[in-house]
Amino acid sequence: SEKLYTASPGLVNGLQARTFGVWTLLSSVIRCLCAIDIRNRTLYHITLFTFFLALAHFLSEVFIYHTAALTIGVMAPLMVASFSIMGMLIGLQYLEVEELSQNKKKN
């Protein structure tokens, strides 16, 4: 939290830092599960949503609440979330095509 919320570090306390850490752990578990079972559409959508949440969080901290500055500590998660969203949206199209082809084979 000290490297992220550099514009207003006084607004971050230990509880908020631990909550952020738990969120990071939870999103990591979800993303790992998706990587293991990439064809699970529900898990895929949940994983995609975690990246949207991360992007919205960091953008709001920089541009709305002004608690974070555009340093490398904030730019890195913004880039990861943005590129991951783009990649997952492209991958979602492949999952839909794969699902359609499997349905045709069954019929």
Buried (B, 14 or more C-beta within 10 A) or exposed (E): BEEBBBBEEEEBEEEEEEEBEEBEEEBEEBBEBBEEEBEBEEBBEBBBBBBEEBBEBBBEBBEEEEBBBEEEBBEEBBEBBBEBBEEBEEEBEEBEEEEEEEEEEEE
